[in-house]
Amino acid sequence: MIKTGYGDWIADFGAERERRAALGDPDWARGARLAPAVVRSVQKFQVGEDGDGSALIGKAERAGDAGYTAAVRLFVAEEQNHARMLALLLAAGEARTLEGHWSDAAFVRLRRLMGLKQELLVLMIAEVVALRYYRALRDGTSDPLTTETAARILADEERHVPFHCRRLREGLAGLPRPVRRAVTSGWRVLLGGAAVLVSVDHGPALRALGVRRRAFVADVHRSSAAIASAMADGPALEPVPAEAAGV
């Protein structure tokens, strides 16, 4: 094992990879029944999960921490697995994946213009929105395959957020406390704007899943308080083991 301050995260990602391999995939052959609005929504999220992560990995390498880079590679692999599972879920529902989507293209372009710290702040916006989205997808459908797929992805995202919080906390540590608080407050404002955009773009799917747009935005904002605190100087977030999340 690499001797690093990220050895615990390397172990966590590695253990999850082994657990996932032992568990195997959901039974895609049983098929899925997805409302048309949910299909269109999942297609967009599938595009967002898909990617090689080369830009993020490159920035991690340039940061000079081999352990952190190793952990980032494992994180990227989990995100790619999400894209794979969503594609298989769509196929089980007799739907295709999209070649691309403007929102993902704009998001990726923005991140690539930034340094590691700024990219992680933008990436965390997507991760926190995804927490609420996959919870809605897990709890709002009567289709067992969709519920299982969303639950698996949600369990991963609940581990990813503390991982990124730790790196951002380290990155912001050299700033004066008022500046750190200003950065995280600004991040929450941007997150709120992103949640509004997602609630509009995915509004029909959220409605089909039993979640009002306003409630979606409010839930995202409410959850961001502890996350912003963990980035700055508050209590650190602890990852929830996937088995403890019931998947």
N, C-alpha and C positions, 0 to 999 in steps of 0.2 A: 504493500500500500504506500502511496505517496505520502511523505511526511509534510504535512501542511495544516494550516488552521481550518482547512475545508475537508479534512479527513472524515469527519462525521457525516458530511453531506455526500462524499463519495461512497461511503458505506451505505447510507440511506438509499441513494439512487441504485446502487448495486444490488442491495437486498430486494428492492422493489422490482428490479428487472428479473431476478431469480423467482420471486413470488409470482410475477406475471406469467413467466414461462411455465411454471408448475401449474398455474390455474388454467392456462389455455384461453382461447378466444371464446366469446359468446357464440351461441349456436346460430350462426347466420342463416342456416338452411330453414329455420322455422319461419323466416320472413318477418316483415314489419308492415304495420298499417300506420301511415303518417298522413295527417291532414295536408292538403296542398300548401297551405301557408307555412306549415312547419317544415315541409320539404324545402321550400325556397329559403327559409331561414337557416336550416342546417347546411344547405349548399354553400351559403356565404361563410358560415363559421368554418366549414371544411377547408375552404380556400385560405382562411386566416391561419389555420393550424398547419397548413402545408408549407414547406420551405426547408432549405438545407441548413439554415442557421449560420452560414459561413461568415456573415458580417459580424455577428455577435461573437462567434468563436475567435475570429481574427482580433477583435478588440480585447477580448479576454487574454489572448496570447501576448499582445503588446503591453498589457498591464504587468506582465512579468511574474505572475503567480501560477506555477504549473498546476497546483492543486485546484485552484479556482477554475482554470481552463478545463481540467479533467471533469469537474462537476458540471460545467456549462455544457460540455459535449453530451453528458448523460441527460441533462435537462432537455437539450435539443432532440435527443433520441425519443424522449417521452412525448414531446410535442408532435414529432413525426408519427408516432404511434397513434396519437389522437386523430390526425388527419386520415391515417389508414383505416381506423375503426369507423370514423364518420362516413368515409367512402363506402365501406362495406355495409354500413347501416342503410345508406341511400340505395345501394344495389339491392339489399334485402327488401326494400320498399319499391323496387322497380323504378328508381330514379337515378339520374346521372349526376356526376359532379360537374362543377363549372370550371371553365378554363381559367377564369380570373374574375375579379370584382374590383370596381374602382376604389372602394373604401380600403381594401387590403393593399392595393398598389400604392395609394397615397400614404398609408401608414408605414409601409416598408421603406418608401422613398424618404420619408421624414426621418426615420430611425437611422438610416444609413448616412445621413448628413451629420450625425451627432457623435460625440465621444461616448465612451462606455457608460459613464454615470448618467448622462442625459438619455441615452438609449434605454437604460434600465428603467428610468422614470416613465418614459413613454410606454415601454413594454408592460410595466406594472399597471398602467391604465387598462390595457387590454386584459390582463390577468384578473383584475378585480371585477371588471364587467363580466368576464367569463364565469366567475364564481356564481354570480346571480343567474346568469343565463342557463348554465348547466343544471343548477338547482331547479329552475323552472321546468327545464326539459325532463329532468328526472321525476319530479313530483306531479307534473301537469298532464301526463299522458297515461292512457290505459294500456298502451302497447308494451308488453314485457321486454322485448328486445331493445326498444328505445330507452326504457327505464334503466336497464342494466348497462347499456353503453354510456349513457349520461352519468350514471353513478360512478363508473370507473374513471371517466375523465375528470369529474368533479373531485374525486379523491386525490388525483394527481395535482390538480390546480391548488388544492388546499395545502399541499406540500410545497408547491412552487412559490407561493407568495412569501412564506417565511424565508426561503432561500434567497430570493431577490432582496427582501428587506434587510437581511444581514449584510449583503454586499453594499447596499445603499447606505446603511448605517455607518459602515467603515468609510465609504466615500465622502460622506457629509461630516464625519467626525472632526475634521480640521477646521470647520467653519465655526464662527461664533454662534452661540445658541440662538440669538434672535434671527440670524440668517438662516439657520437650519429650519426654524419654525416658519420663516417666510417661504422657504422652498417647498416645504410639505403642505403649507396652506395653499400655495399656488397650484401644487399638484392636485389637491382636492378640488379646486375650482375647475381645472382642466378635466379631471375625471368626471365631474358632474356634467360638463358639457358633452363629453363622450357618451355618458349614460343616456342623456336626452336624445342624441343622434341615434343610438342603438334602439331606444324605445320607439322612435318614429319609424326607422327602417325595418325593424322586426315587430312592429306593433300588431299586425294581424296574427303572427305566430304566438306572440305573448298572450293575446286575447284567447286564442285557441287553447293555450296552456293554463288559462285561468288567472293570468297576472295582468293587472292594469298597468298602463304605461307609467302613470304617476307613482304607483307603488314600486315599480321596478327601479325608477330613478331614486326614490327615497331610500329603498333598501341598499342600493349601491353606496349612496352618500353615508348612510348610517354605518355601514361596515368599514368605511374608509378611515374612520377616526382612529381606531386602534392600530391600523396599518401605518398611517401617517406618523403616529406616535412612535411606533417601532423603528421607523426609518430615522427619526430624529434622535430622541434620547429617552424615550419611554421604555416600558417593559418589552423585551424581545418576544416575538411570536414563536411558538413551538410548533413544529410540524405534527400533523395528525397521521399516524400510521394508517395505511390503506385498510388493513384488516380491522382496525378500530372503527373505521368509517362504514364497515359492513360490506365491503366488496373484496 
